[in-house]
Amino acid sequence: LDALEIGLRCLGIGAGDRVLTTPLSAFATTLAVLRVGAVPVFVDIDRFGLLDLTAAEERLRRGGIRCLLPVHLYGHVVDLERLTALGSEFGVAVVEDCAQSIGSRFRGAPSGSAGEIAATSFYPTKNLGALGDAGALLCRNPDFAQHSRRLRNYGEADRYQHVEVGLNSRLDELQAALLRSVMLPRLEAWTTRRKEAAATYLDGIRNPRITVPGSPPGSASVWHLFPVLVEPQRRSHFREHLTQHGVSSAIHYPVAIVDQPALSTRAFEVCGGLNAARWWCRAEVSLPIHPWLESAEIHRVVDACNTWAG
Ligand SMILES: Cc1ncc(COP(=O)(O)O)c(C=O)c1O
């Protein structure tokens, strides 16, 4: 959250500026926009649950947008080539939310490499998680690097010289050491394990009542989550069936950001009915996926899905 906020501030995004983003994400994505005083503009999602870039382009054509804030949700990657092209065609900054996508690639290019700035999270449940809250901002531009270091430390340019109103958002040293020495060396093996579980699900789940969206073309996903879709009226039944077979599940996310009560007191813009996002919130179920799943457990999930009669 702080990395997103700091990133937006480095780009000079502030009061009244319009930031185009997705209604399907952790609330933090939009919260960062609100915290800098900007106005979130929501466009609908595609069939993988990601920001629909065709809808985004239509809105960009109408003008008034300063920043594009896509989320590489579930460990998938939004089309990076198209993001870069949209950024330059419409003269808007691109900030990528990589909280769920560390290690993922789009046709060889890492998520986080399309925009001016990217933000990632090391929250404990993330693919690269610390033992407490942590996160990072990624950028190529040395000016942004310098500015972001200042913003994270009370806006201090020099000892006791506060040139702007910053935050206290330093990465705790113990978490940093742990991430670098213990977690990061294991990330690749953990990601491989996630991909193996996802491949077994993609191959094995064969139930006409369960839609498995898979990952978008070009996206080498790191499977932070594994979403499937069922008829909204049958979702509770499906989840109960999973529980009875010893399989836990979750929902990402049950409410579109635009429908969160916190938005009711804030200015925002909606493009179209956001029907796909709202339907997704009622239909989605996340199956278990993490590096420590045993093969037998992965197959139990497949069997539980395949024996659900709807
Ligand atoms: C897509 C996305 N963006 C932003 C965040 C916020 O990350 P953090 O909790 O580390 O501030 C999260 C994590 O919850 C997330 O999943």
The ligand as an SDF file (V2000), in Angstrom:
LIG
                    3D

 16 16  0  0  0  0  0  0  0  0999 V2000
   -3.1580   -6.8130   -5.2820 C   0  0  0  0  0  0  0  0  0  0  0  0
   -2.7120   -6.2440   -3.9680 C   0  0  0  0  0  0  0  0  0  0  0  0
   -2.3690   -4.9540   -3.8870 N   0  0  0  0  0  0  0  0  0  0  0  0
   -1.9500   -4.4040   -2.7330 C   0  0  0  0  0  0  0  0  0  0  0  0
   -1.8740   -5.1400   -1.5780 C   0  0  0  0  0  0  0  0  0  0  0  0
   -1.4320   -4.4760   -0.3220 C   0  0  0  0  0  0  0  0  0  0  0  0
   -0.2650   -5.0150    0.1930 O   0  0  0  0  0  0  0  0  0  0  0  0
    0.1380   -4.7350    1.7250 P   0  0  0  0  0  0  0  0  0  0  0  0
   -0.8600   -5.4500    2.5600 O   0  0  0  0  0  0  0  0  0  0  0  0
    1.5110   -5.2950    1.8590 O   0  0  0  0  0  0  0  0  0  0  0  0
    0.0890   -3.2640    1.9340 O   0  0  0  0  0  0  0  0  0  0  0  0
   -2.2110   -6.5000   -1.6020 C   0  0  0  0  0  0  0  0  0  0  0  0
   -2.1220   -7.3420   -0.3890 C   0  0  0  0  0  0  0  0  0  0  0  0
   -3.0460   -7.5010    0.3330 O   0  0  0  0  0  0  0  0  0  0  0  0
   -2.6560   -7.0730   -2.8220 C   0  0  0  0  0  0  0  0  0  0  0  0
   -3.0020   -8.3640   -2.9030 O   0  0  0  0  0  0  0  0  0  0  0  0
  1  2  1  0
  2  3  1  0
  2 15  2  0
  3  4  2  0
  4  5  1  0
  5  6  1  0
  5 12  2  0
  6  7  1  0
  7  8  1  0
  8  9  2  0
  8 10  1  0
  8 11  1  0
 12 13  1  0
 12 15  1  0
 13 14  2  0
 15 16  1  0
M  END
$$$$
